[in-house]
């Protein structure tokens, strides 16, 4: 994942400056004032390519302080060996929750509880990253053509059936249980009074976008989104946002799963299997380093994905000063 942007930088030599941390972006007349750890810059446009993989989301859970075991986020998961011989609760019914649960279940020696808010929905085995892209593209075209919303990829399922997930499912090891209501000193308790003992809880609860540096611009709506048209923010046209997915865009509720969005056809027998993982989010932002006038725009972003360990301010990629 890291090699592609590294090779891109070697080939095109964009004006990357590191390490620089962006603290805030303010309006300053006709320009934006970008406050960083190494000084203040001014630009006609600022591209935020910080994405949605930078700030782990840890929802507040009653009893969190009382739990005596280990608590972690999916970003810290490396291998099942660390949890050997322990009782582990994996929280979350998305891709990372399913993959972590499958990894622990297949390893053996782990007393696993997989807690989800609703029954997990695995995508059909033949669906891969390209197929998901096609479905998402079809949804976007439908939205542009009229009010009909098929639900896109979310209407097909929540979890890509990568080989470890399929293996655990086919072996009968990937079983979800209802989400717990609170943590206790030695485990978790559900609303119906049942409990699950645990020595460790790992939360696969996703991320929130790293957009704190734009807070002075007050762009978020009451639903926490930044309205955009394409990449441009509607309420302040000088910032652009890349790699934020549903965290930006039209301020409209997400539709429920729809039966009208049928999965792509199963490929014929013998067809080569394509990679099941979608392309990494930060890669498109790499190309923006050469776009536009170098002296007039700043790009805030990071190459890496899921490598952070805490919610820190984003690093900055800034252009060289004009001669």
Secondary structure, 3 states (H helix, E strand, C coil): CHHHHHHHHHHHCCCCCCCCEEEEEEEECCEEEEEECCEEEEECEEEEECCCCCEECCCCCCCCCCCCCEEEEHHHCCCHHHHCCCEEEEECCCHHHHHHHHHHHHHCCCEEEEEECCCCCECCCCCCHHHHHHHHHHHHHHHHHCCCCCCHHHHCCCECCCHHHHHHHHCCCCCEEECCCEEECCEEECCCCCEEECCEEEECCCEECCCHHHHHHCCECCCCCECEECCEECCCCCEEECCCHHHECCCCCCCCCCCCCCCCCCCCCCCCCCCCCCCCCCHHHHHCCCCCCCCCEEEEECCCCCCCCCCCCCECECCCCCC
